[in-house]
Amino acid sequence: MTPEEWSKEQLKPLSMFEIAKWWADGLKVAGAGNGAGFLTAGAALSTFQGHHRGLFEVKVAGLCFLIGVLAFAYAYALIYRAMHAQDEVSHATMRKDVASINANSDLSGASMNSANKYALVSAVSFFVGCLIGLIAFLSY
């Protein structure tokens, strides 16, 4: 393979399905982390029972993790919605249905943009929950 061929191959855009697969895989990590954090915060409630400041912090951290879990679930559903709409674009292309192509393409793009926002909410919730949990641990 020549350097020019290699460069051309590297600059080839990813398909919507490839992008959605990578996003979904990364999002699963954030969802698992938030889920584990939420369960850990629940388990920590009994440990911090006599320590009111720490108990409050554990509850806030648990709330952050719960927000992260909900954001993950919604983002994952939006990725599925985008993939389905993109598949409809393929079918509409075979039928040469321009209106359906445009409508589903818009839906797919909007869904992926929203999924990205909720994925960021999930990731930020995880980090905030971890930080609050660390503060609770250090103050115990």
C-alpha positions as CSV (number, residue, x, y, z in Angstrom):
1,M,0.0,0.0,0.0
2,T,1.4,3.3,-1.0
3,P,1.4,6.3,1.4
4,E,-1.2,8.0,-0.7
5,E,-3.5,5.0,-0.5
6,W,-2.9,4.7,3.2
7,S,-3.8,8.4,3.7
8,K,-6.9,8.1,1.7
9,E,-8.0,5.0,3.7
10,Q,-7.4,6.8,7.0
11,L,-9.4,9.8,6.0
12,K,-12.4,7.8,4.9
13,P,-15.4,8.8,7.0
14,L,-17.0,6.3,9.3
15,S,-20.5,5.1,8.7
16,M,-23.3,6.0,11.0
17,F,-23.4,2.4,12.2
18,E,-19.7,2.3,13.1
19,I,-20.0,5.6,15.0
20,A,-23.1,4.4,16.9
21,K,-21.3,1.2,17.8
22,W,-18.3,3.0,19.3
23,W,-20.6,5.5,21.1
24,A,-22.7,2.7,22.6
25,D,-19.6,0.8,23.8
26,G,-18.2,3.9,25.5
27,L,-21.6,4.7,27.0
28,K,-21.9,1.3,28.5
29,V,-18.8,2.0,30.6
30,A,-20.4,5.2,32.0
31,G,-23.6,3.3,32.7
32,A,-21.8,0.5,34.5
33,G,-19.8,3.0,36.6
34,N,-22.9,5.0,37.5
35,G,-24.8,1.8,38.4
36,A,-21.9,0.6,40.6
37,G,-21.7,4.0,42.2
38,F,-25.4,4.0,42.9
39,L,-25.3,0.6,44.5
40,T,-22.2,1.5,46.5
41,A,-23.8,4.7,47.8
42,G,-26.8,2.6,48.9
43,A,-24.5,0.2,50.7
44,A,-22.6,3.1,52.3
45,L,-25.7,4.5,53.9
46,S,-25.5,2.2,56.9
47,T,-21.8,2.9,57.4
48,F,-22.4,6.7,57.6
49,Q,-25.5,6.3,59.8
50,G,-24.0,8.1,62.8
51,H,-22.1,10.7,60.7
52,H,-24.7,13.2,59.5
53,R,-22.5,15.2,57.2
54,G,-21.1,12.1,55.6
55,L,-24.6,10.6,55.3
56,F,-25.8,13.7,53.5
57,E,-22.8,13.6,51.1
58,V,-23.4,9.9,50.4
59,K,-27.0,10.6,49.6
60,V,-25.9,13.4,47.2
61,A,-23.4,11.2,45.6
62,G,-26.0,8.5,45.2
63,L,-28.3,11.0,43.5
64,C,-25.5,12.0,41.1
65,F,-25.0,8.4,40.2
66,L,-28.8,7.9,39.7
67,I,-28.9,10.9,37.4
68,G,-25.9,9.3,35.5
69,V,-27.8,5.9,35.2
70,L,-30.9,7.6,33.9
71,A,-28.9,9.8,31.4
72,F,-27.1,6.6,30.3
73,A,-30.4,4.8,29.7
74,Y,-31.8,7.7,27.7
75,A,-28.7,8.2,25.7
76,Y,-28.6,4.5,24.9
77,A,-32.2,4.6,23.7
78,L,-31.4,7.6,21.6
79,I,-28.6,5.7,19.9
80,Y,-30.9,2.9,19.1
81,R,-33.4,5.4,17.7
82,A,-30.7,6.9,15.5
83,M,-29.7,3.5,14.3
84,H,-33.2,2.6,13.4
85,A,-33.7,5.9,11.6
86,Q,-30.5,5.4,9.7
87,D,-31.7,2.0,8.6
88,E,-34.9,3.6,7.4
89,V,-32.7,6.0,5.3
90,S,-31.2,3.0,3.6
91,H,-34.6,1.5,2.8
92,A,-35.9,4.8,1.6
93,T,-32.8,5.2,-0.6
94,M,-33.6,1.9,-2.3
95,R,-37.2,3.1,-2.8
96,K,-36.0,6.6,-3.9
97,D,-38.3,8.2,-1.4
98,V,-36.6,11.6,-0.9
99,A,-39.1,12.8,1.8
100,S,-38.5,9.7,3.9
101,I,-34.7,10.0,3.4
102,N,-34.7,13.6,4.6
103,A,-37.1,13.0,7.6
104,N,-35.2,9.9,8.8
105,S,-31.8,11.5,8.2
106,D,-32.9,14.5,10.3
107,L,-34.2,12.2,13.1
108,S,-31.0,10.2,13.1
109,G,-28.8,13.2,13.4
110,A,-30.9,14.8,16.0
111,S,-31.0,11.6,18.0
112,M,-27.2,11.2,17.9
113,N,-26.7,14.8,19.0
114,S,-29.1,14.3,21.9
115,A,-27.4,11.0,22.8
116,N,-24.1,12.8,22.9
117,K,-25.4,15.4,25.3
118,Y,-26.9,12.8,27.6
119,A,-23.7,10.7,27.4
120,L,-21.8,13.8,28.7
121,V,-24.3,14.2,31.5
122,S,-23.8,10.6,32.4
123,A,-20.0,11.0,32.4
124,V,-20.1,14.2,34.4
125,S,-22.5,12.7,36.9
126,F,-20.1,9.8,37.4
127,F,-17.1,12.1,38.1
128,V,-19.2,14.4,40.4
129,G,-20.5,11.4,42.3
130,C,-17.0,10.0,42.7
131,L,-15.7,13.4,44.0
132,I,-18.6,13.7,46.5
133,G,-18.0,10.2,47.6
134,L,-14.3,10.9,48.1
135,I,-15.2,14.0,50.2
136,A,-17.6,11.9,52.3
137,F,-14.9,9.2,52.8
138,L,-12.2,11.8,53.8
139,S,-14.6,13.6,56.2
140,Y,-15.6,10.3,57.9
